[in-house]
Amino acid sequence: MFALLKKMLTWPYWRLALIPSLLFLVSGPAAVKPPGVASLEFRVRLSQQAADEIANLGLHVPVDGRLFIIVSQDDESEPREQIDVTGVPFWGKDVFGFSPKTKWISMNDKDGEIIGYPFAKFSMLPEGDYWVQAFLTVYTKFHRADGFTLLMHQDAGEGQWQFESPGNAYSEPILVHLGPKKWGKINLELTKVIPPIQELRPGEVLQQGNPRDTEWVKYVKIKSEVVSAFWGQDMYIGANILLPKGYYDNPDQYYPVIYLQGHFPGAGAPFGFRPGNAFYNFWVSDNAPRFIAVTFRDANPYYDTSYSVDSANVGPYGTAILTELIPYIETNFRIERQPYARLLAGGSTGGWEALAMKVFWPDFFGGTWAWCPDGIDFHYHQLVNVYEDENAYYRFYDYIKVERPSSRRADGNINFTMKQENDWERAMGTNDRSGGQWDIWEAVYSPVGPDGYPAPVWDPVSGAMDHSVAEAWRAYDLNYYMQQNWSALQPYLDGQLTITTGMMDTYFLEEAVYLFEEFVKTANPPADIKFDYGFRKPHCWRGESPTNPGQQMSYQEFIQVAWDWYVAHKP
């Protein structure tokens, strides 16, 4: 009895207590007399209260955006919280001019603009009881400096994950029975709006969030003039800054800095520093080397990070970080402003960013550790050779075609394929607006297409490669760039670069690292570049522990490794 009562008080069940107010959401025919597959229809409207909340956050109403129907049989969380490449079914379509005056927006299997994942049609959904939810992603209109006008989802402090983004709207989930002969009209009302992650103070904006300072961690955010000019409106970048022990007690002391690259950190501190964990206990101890550590908040209309380079689609974020954000940080915090004192590190996306910043601005930074970097040679963009393969999704044989994997376990079992992940992203947003991994690579590396959005390097449906676009990617092929500029780069890479990866990297990223190592072995002039491969290790291998052979190096151990490099290179 008590177990049943407890279950009834979880989110799906206590909402059933409101069933009189929700009955209008499921039309009579769906509840009484199933009319059949052909008449399945989801109808969505936007409440006035939700529209007012969206407008009060500075977003435009009527709304241009993307509307989703999401279903789940798991009642532990809302359907919108279960979106993943191996997660729940959903369908999306672009909408324009959506307001409370819009009676309904209809979504059904006859609508050719809908993209679903993993089911293309509603009628493909297996019969059963489902929690159904509508979700609305609000787009912002950007009048870019290149003359194009784009509709994009503006970061609102969540790191470009639309299903958690402040200002986006959603309906209460309702329980319905769906199946081949159980269809009908299902009405959903968008009544809820995701609030700001931190309460907005006067003058604050949603972009990059507004974390509050603590004793150890300071947060900065500035308007970027160059990125604002590119996007045609005010755009912000920020940083999370971890101070060393004794910073306040020694006002004349300056410190080396580790610029730790990676995904959007939110309010998180560099290296996962938080009270009570192992890194915290190390950092605040008397034995920890005294660094300042910095992570960037550079979420943008395409992704949770800019990849720290200038891009025709994403904008001049490399310039913004190098000429605006870092000077601001180094002016306001006591950092040694010398290349040997500016260290770079990062894993995965952050590994690519760390290496890119080192090779594109070699005399500005010193020691660099690129852990399990995203593909640094596009002969292996994960497993796709963008220069030579005819199709990204398939390998073709005489009588069959085989899908390329995108993710695997360390034992070799496949998690999902490239086509599945790209289909998932396409359902979340067309024109590279999903906020997903493949879309940001295309946005960063591709030229601008004729419609103002990134030129596709392959057809998003078929996977057929466009080699003319792939050739333009060479500007961001780090192995190619280093080989083409080796004489100039060699003095700045010799003894300054370490690259690590697992030999069973989850995303096959080791293959591109192998290609760079092959070049380094015969490079002239030679360079001392360290490579560390974890045997049968998955993503993201940081290198072997100096004290525990065969195990991954901890962040605490890395801080000592970085300090030793700094001491050895400081004049």
C-alpha positions in Angstrom: 0.0 0.0 0.0 2.7 2.5 1.0 4.8 1.4 -2.0 1.8 2.2 -4.3 1.2 5.5 -2.6 4.9 6.4 -3.0 4.8 5.5 -6.7 1.6 7.6 -7.1 3.5 10.6 -5.8 6.2 10.4 -8.4 6.0 13.0 -11.3 3.8 11.0 -13.7 1.3 9.8 -11.1 0.8 12.9 -9.0 0.0 14.7 -12.3 -2.9 12.2 -12.7 -4.5 13.9 -9.8 -5.0 16.8 -12.1 -6.8 14.6 -14.6 -10.0 16.8 -14.9 -7.9 19.7 -16.2 -6.0 17.4 -18.6 -9.0 15.5 -20.1 -9.3 18.0 -22.9 -5.8 17.1 -24.1 -6.9 13.7 -25.4 -9.7 13.9 -27.9 -12.8 11.8 -27.5 -12.2 9.5 -30.5 -8.7 8.6 -29.2 -10.1 7.6 -25.9 -13.4 5.9 -27.0 -13.3 4.7 -30.6 -9.9 4.2 -32.3 -10.2 5.5 -35.9 -7.2 3.8 -37.4 -3.7 4.5 -38.5 -4.4 7.1 -41.2 -6.0 9.6 -38.7 -3.2 9.7 -36.1 -2.6 13.4 -35.3 -0.7 15.3 -32.7 -2.0 18.8 -32.2 0.0 21.4 -30.3 -0.8 24.9 -29.1 1.2 27.5 -27.1 -0.4 29.0 -24.0 -0.4 32.7 -23.4 1.4 32.3 -20.1 4.2 30.3 -21.8 4.5 32.9 -24.6 4.7 35.7 -22.0 7.5 33.9 -20.2 9.4 33.3 -23.4 9.1 37.0 -24.3 10.2 38.1 -20.8 13.5 36.2 -21.3 14.2 38.3 -24.3 13.2 35.8 -26.9 11.0 36.6 -29.9 7.2 35.8 -30.0 5.6 34.7 -32.3 8.1 31.9 -32.2 10.2 30.5 -35.1 11.7 27.3 -33.9 11.4 23.5 -33.9 8.5 21.6 -32.5 8.9 18.0 -31.1 6.7 15.2 -30.1 8.5 12.9 -27.6 7.2 9.6 -26.3 8.5 7.2 -23.6 7.4 4.2 -21.6 9.7 5.1 -18.8 8.1 7.2 -16.1 11.2 7.9 -14.0 11.7 11.2 -15.8 10.0 13.4 -18.4 10.3 12.2 -22.0 12.3 15.4 -22.9 15.0 14.3 -20.4 15.4 10.9 -22.2 16.5 12.2 -25.6 19.7 10.3 -26.7 20.9 8.4 -29.7 19.9 5.2 -27.9 17.0 6.9 -26.2 13.3 7.4 -26.7 11.4 8.0 -30.0 10.7 11.6 -31.1 9.7 13.6 -34.1 10.5 17.2 -35.0 9.5 19.8 -37.5 10.3 23.5 -38.1 7.6 26.0 -37.2 7.2 29.7 -38.0 5.1 32.4 -36.4 3.9 30.2 -33.6 1.9 32.1 -31.0 -1.1 31.7 -28.7 -3.2 33.0 -31.6 -2.2 29.8 -33.6 -5.1 27.5 -33.0 -3.1 24.3 -33.4 0.0 23.0 -35.1 -0.7 19.6 -36.4 1.8 16.7 -36.8 0.9 13.5 -38.5 2.3 10.9 -40.9 1.2 12.8 -44.0 3.4 15.8 -43.0 6.6 15.5 -45.2 8.4 18.1 -43.1 8.6 15.9 -40.0 11.8 14.0 -39.3 11.5 11.2 -36.7 14.1 9.1 -34.8 14.4 6.1 -34.7 11.0 5.8 -36.4 10.3 7.9 -39.4 6.5 7.6 -38.9 4.2 7.7 -35.9 2.6 4.6 -37.2 5.8 2.6 -36.8 5.7 3.0 -33.0 5.1 -0.4 -31.3 1.7 -0.6 -29.5 1.7 0.3 -25.9 1.1 2.9 -23.2 3.3 6.0 -23.6 3.9 9.2 -21.9 3.6 11.8 -24.6 5.1 15.3 -24.4 5.4 18.3 -26.8 8.5 20.5 -26.7 9.3 23.7 -28.5 12.8 25.0 -29.2 12.9 28.7 -29.7 15.1 30.1 -32.5 16.7 33.5 -32.7 17.0 35.4 -35.9 20.6 36.4 -36.7 21.5 39.0 -39.3 25.1 37.9 -39.9 27.9 40.1 -41.1 28.3 38.0 -44.3 24.8 39.1 -45.4 22.9 35.9 -44.5 20.0 35.8 -42.1 19.8 32.6 -40.1 17.4 31.1 -37.6 19.4 29.4 -34.8 19.0 28.4 -31.2 20.9 30.9 -29.1 22.8 29.5 -26.1 20.9 30.4 -22.9 23.5 29.3 -20.3 22.9 25.5 -20.6 25.6 24.8 -23.1 23.5 24.4 -26.3 21.5 21.4 -25.2 18.0 22.5 -26.4 16.0 20.1 -24.1 17.4 21.9 -21.0 17.6 25.4 -22.5 16.0 28.3 -20.6 13.3 29.9 -22.7 12.2 26.7 -24.5 8.7 25.5 -23.7 7.1 22.1 -23.0 3.8 20.4 -22.2 3.0 18.3 -19.2 3.4 14.6 -20.1 0.2 12.7 -20.5 -0.4 8.9 -20.6 -2.0 7.5 -23.8 -2.3 4.2 -25.5 -0.8 4.1 -29.0 -0.7 1.3 -31.5 -1.7 0.3 -35.1 -5.4 0.5 -34.2 -5.2 2.8 -31.3 -4.6 6.2 -33.0 -6.6 9.4 -32.7 -6.2 13.1 -32.2 -3.9 13.9 -29.3 -3.9 17.5 -28.1 -1.0 19.0 -26.2 -0.5 22.4 -24.8 2.9 24.1 -24.2 2.3 25.6 -20.7 5.8 25.3 -19.1 9.0 27.3 -19.9 12.4 26.3 -18.7 13.6 29.0 -16.3 17.1 30.5 -16.2 19.8 28.3 -14.6 20.7 31.2 -12.3 18.3 33.9 -11.4 19.0 36.9 -13.7 20.2 40.0 -12.0 19.7 43.5 -13.5 21.9 43.8 -16.6 22.6 40.0 -16.9 21.9 38.0 -20.1 21.3 34.3 -20.4 24.3 33.6 -22.7 27.1 31.5 -21.1 25.1 31.5 -17.8 25.8 33.5 -14.7 27.5 31.3 -12.1 28.2 33.0 -8.8 31.8 33.4 -7.4 33.1 31.2 -4.6 36.2 31.5 -2.5 38.2 29.3 -5.0 36.4 29.7 -8.3 35.8 33.0 -10.0 33.5 33.5 -13.1 34.0 36.1 -15.8 31.9 37.0 -18.8 32.6 39.6 -21.4 30.9 40.8 -24.6 33.1 39.8 -27.6 33.3 42.6 -30.1 34.5 40.4 -32.9 31.9 37.6 -32.4 29.1 40.2 -31.9 30.1 41.8 -35.2 30.0 38.4 -37.0 26.6 37.4 -35.6 25.0 40.8 -35.8 24.0 41.0 -32.1 25.6 41.0 -28.7 27.5 37.8 -28.1 29.3 36.8 -24.9 32.2 34.5 -23.9 33.3 33.6 -20.4 35.6 31.6 -18.2 35.7 29.6 -15.0 38.9 30.4 -13.0 40.3 28.1 -10.3 42.6 30.0 -7.9 45.6 28.3 -6.1 46.0 28.1 -2.4 47.6 31.2 -1.0 46.4 33.5 -3.9 44.9 36.0 -1.5 47.8 35.9 0.9 50.5 36.7 -1.7 49.3 39.8 -3.6 52.7 40.2 -5.4 53.0 36.6 -6.6 52.1 35.7 -10.2 51.2 32.2 -11.3 51.5 29.9 -14.4 48.2 29.0 -15.9 46.6 25.9 -17.4 44.0 26.6 -20.0 41.9 23.5 -19.8 39.9 23.0 -23.0 36.7 21.0 -23.4 32.9 21.1 -23.5 30.8 23.7 -21.8 31.6 23.6 -18.1 28.5 25.4 -16.8 29.4 26.4 -13.2 31.8 23.5 -12.9 35.4 24.3 -11.9 38.4 23.1 -13.9 39.5 19.5 -13.2 36.2 18.7 -11.5 37.2 20.7 -8.4 34.5 20.6 -5.8 34.5 20.4 -2.0 35.2 16.9 -0.7 36.5 15.2 -3.8 40.0 13.9 -4.2 41.1 16.7 -6.5 39.8 19.3 -4.1 41.7 17.8 -1.2 44.9 17.8 -3.4 44.4 21.3 -4.7 44.0 23.0 -1.3 46.8 21.0 0.3 50.3 22.4 0.9 51.8 19.9 -1.6 49.9 21.0 -4.7 51.8 23.0 -7.3 50.5 26.6 -7.5 48.7 27.0 -10.8 45.7 29.1 -11.9 43.4 26.8 -14.0 40.9 28.2 -16.5 38.2 26.7 -18.6 36.3 28.7 -21.3 32.5 29.2 -21.7 32.2 29.6 -25.4 28.8 28.0 -26.3 27.4 29.4 -29.5 24.4 28.9 -31.8 25.8 25.6 -33.1 27.3 23.8 -30.1 28.5 23.9 -26.5 32.0 25.0 -27.6 33.5 26.8 -30.5 36.5 24.5 -31.0 38.6 27.6 -30.2 39.3 28.5 -33.8 37.9 31.0 -36.4 35.2 29.5 -38.6 33.2 30.8 -41.5 30.0 29.4 -39.9 30.6 29.6 -36.2 32.5 32.8 -36.1 35.9 34.2 -35.0 36.0 32.5 -31.6 39.7 31.8 -31.9 40.4 35.5 -32.3 38.0 36.3 -29.5 39.6 33.9 -27.1 43.2 35.0 -28.0 42.7 38.8 -28.2 39.7 39.5 -25.9 39.1 36.8 -23.3 42.6 35.7 -22.4 43.9 39.3 -22.1 40.9 40.1 -19.9 41.7 37.1 -17.7 45.4 37.8 -17.5 44.8 41.5 -16.7 42.4 40.8 -13.9 44.2 37.8 -12.3 47.8 37.5 -11.5 49.0 35.2 -14.3 52.6 35.1 -15.8 52.1 36.5 -19.2 54.8 34.4 -20.9 54.4 31.5 -23.4 56.3 29.0 -21.1 53.7 29.8 -18.3 50.7 29.3 -20.5 50.0 25.6 -20.7 47.3 23.9 -22.7 45.4 20.7 -21.9 42.1 19.0 -22.8 40.4 15.8 -23.6 38.3 14.7 -26.6 36.9 17.9 -28.1 39.2 19.7 -25.6 42.1 17.6 -26.9 41.5 18.9 -30.4 41.1 22.4 -29.2 44.3 22.3 -27.2 46.3 21.0 -30.2 44.6 23.5 -32.5 45.4 26.5 -30.3 49.0 25.3 -30.1 49.6 24.9 -33.8 47.6 28.0 -34.9 49.2 30.2 -32.2 52.4 28.4 -31.5 54.4 31.2 -29.9 51.7 32.2 -27.5 51.4 28.9 -25.6 53.9 26.5 -24.1 53.5 22.8 -23.0 50.4 21.1 -24.5 48.7 17.9 -23.6 46.1 16.7 -26.1 44.2 13.8 -24.6 42.1 11.5 -26.9 41.7 14.4 -29.4 38.9 14.5 -31.9 40.1 13.5 -35.4 43.4 15.3 -36.1 43.7 13.9 -39.6 40.6 13.8 -41.8 41.7 10.6 -43.5 40.2 9.3 -40.3 37.3 11.5 -39.3 36.5 8.9 -36.8 36.4 6.1 -39.4 35.5 8.1 -42.5 38.1 9.2 -45.0 36.5 12.5 -46.1 38.9 12.9 -49.0 38.5 9.5 -50.6 35.5 7.6 -49.4 32.4 7.9 -51.5 29.9 7.5 -48.7 30.2 8.4 -45.0 27.6 5.9 -43.7 28.4 2.7 -45.6 31.1 0.5 -46.9 30.0 -1.1 -50.1 30.6 -4.7 -51.3 29.4 -6.5 -54.4 26.0 -7.5 -52.9 25.8 -5.8 -49.5 26.5 -2.6 -47.8 27.7 -2.3 -44.2 27.1 0.6 -41.8 30.1 2.3 -40.3 30.2 2.3 -36.5 30.3 5.5 -34.6 30.8 4.2 -31.1 32.0 1.0 -29.6 32.8 -0.6 -26.3 36.3 -1.5 -25.3 35.6 -5.1 -26.1 34.6 -4.2 -29.7 30.9 -4.3 -29.4 29.1 -1.5 -31.3 27.0 1.0 -29.5 25.6 2.7 -32.5 26.4 3.5 -36.1 27.3 6.8 -37.9 24.0 6.7 -39.8 22.0 6.3 -36.6 23.8 9.2 -34.9 23.5 11.4 -37.9 19.8 10.5 -38.3 19.3 11.4 -34.6 21.0 14.8 -35.0 18.9 15.5 -38.2 15.7 14.9 -36.3 16.8 17.3 -33.6 17.6 20.0 -36.1 18.1 20.5 -39.8 21.0 22.6 -41.2 23.4 21.5 -38.5 21.2 22.9 -35.7 21.0 19.8 -33.5 23.7 20.9 -31.1 25.2 17.5 -31.8 28.8 16.3 -32.5 28.7 15.6 -36.2 26.9 18.9 -36.8 29.5 21.0 -35.0 32.3 19.4 -36.9 30.6 20.3 -40.2 29.8 23.8 -38.9 33.4 24.5 -37.9 35.2 22.9 -40.9 32.9 23.6 -43.8 32.5 26.7 -45.9 29.3 28.6 -45.8 26.6 27.0 -48.1 24.4 28.9 -50.5 21.6 29.2 -47.9 24.0 30.6 -45.3 24.1 27.4 -43.3 27.2 25.1 -43.4 27.9 23.3 -46.7 27.2 19.6 -46.1 30.3 17.5 -46.5 28.0 14.5 -47.1 24.3 14.2 -47.9 22.7 13.9 -44.5 20.2 11.3 -45.7 22.2 9.1 -48.0 25.7 9.8 -46.7 27.0 10.5 -50.2 30.3 12.5 -49.9 30.9 15.9 -51.4 34.6 15.9 -52.0 34.7 19.6 -53.0 33.6 20.5 -49.5 36.0 17.9 -48.0 38.9 19.7 -49.7 37.9 22.9 -47.8 38.2 20.9 -44.6 42.0 20.7 -45.1 42.3 24.1 -43.3 41.3 22.4 -40.1 43.1 19.0 -40.7 45.7 19.5 -38.0 48.1 16.8 -39.3 47.9 18.3 -42.8 48.5 21.8 -41.4 51.5 20.7 -39.3 53.1 18.9 -42.3 52.6 21.9 -44.5 54.1 24.3 -41.9 56.6 22.0 -40.3 59.6 24.2 -40.6 57.9 27.0 -38.8 56.1 24.9 -36.2 58.9 22.4 -35.3 60.7 24.7 -32.8 57.4 25.2 -30.9 56.4 21.6 -30.9 59.7 20.0 -30.1 59.6 19.0 -26.4 56.3 20.8 -25.9 53.6 18.3 -27.1 52.1 15.1 -25.7 49.2 13.3 -27.4 47.4 10.4 -25.7 44.6 8.0 -26.7 43.2 4.6 -25.9 43.9 1.9 -28.4 40.2 1.0 -28.2 39.0 4.6 -28.2 35.2 4.6 -28.0 35.0 6.8 -31.2 38.0 5.4 -33.1 40.0 8.5 -32.5 43.3 6.6 -32.2 43.5 6.1 -36.0 44.2 9.7 -36.8 46.8 9.9 -34.0 48.6 7.0 -35.5 48.8 8.9 -38.8 50.4 11.9 -37.1 52.9 9.7 -35.3 53.9 8.1 -38.6 54.7 11.6 -39.9 56.6 12.6 -36.7 58.9 9.5 -37.0 60.3 10.8 -40.3 59.8 14.5 -39.9 62.8 16.7 -40.8 63.8 18.5 -38.7 62.9 15.9 -36.0 60.9 16.8 -33.0 60.5 15.2 -29.6 56.7 14.7 -29.4 55.4 12.2 -26.9 52.7 9.6 -27.7 51.0 7.5 -25.0 48.6 4.7 -26.0 46.4 2.9 -23.5 46.2 -0.8 -24.2 42.5 -1.7 -24.7 41.5 1.6 -23.1 38.4 3.5 -24.3 37.7 7.2 -24.4 39.2 9.3 -22.9 42.8 8.1 -22.1 44.9 10.8 -20.5 48.1 8.8 -20.4 49.6 6.3 -18.0 49.9 7.1 -14.3 53.5 7.7 -13.3 52.9 5.9 -10.1 50.5 3.1 -11.0 51.6 1.4 -14.3 48.7 0.4 -16.6 46.3 2.8 -15.0 45.2 6.2 -16.2 47.0 9.3 -14.9 44.9 11.2 -12.4 44.4 15.0 -12.6 46.4 15.3 -9.5 49.3 13.5 -11.1 48.9 15.6 -14.3 49.3 18.8 -12.2 52.7 17.6 -11.1 53.7 16.6 -14.6 52.6 20.1 -15.9 54.6 21.8 -13.0 57.7 19.8 -13.8 57.4 21.0 -17.5 56.9 24.6 -16.4 59.9 24.5 -14.0 62.1 22.9 -16.7 61.3 25.6 -19.3 61.1 28.7 -17.1 64.2 30.8 -17.7 
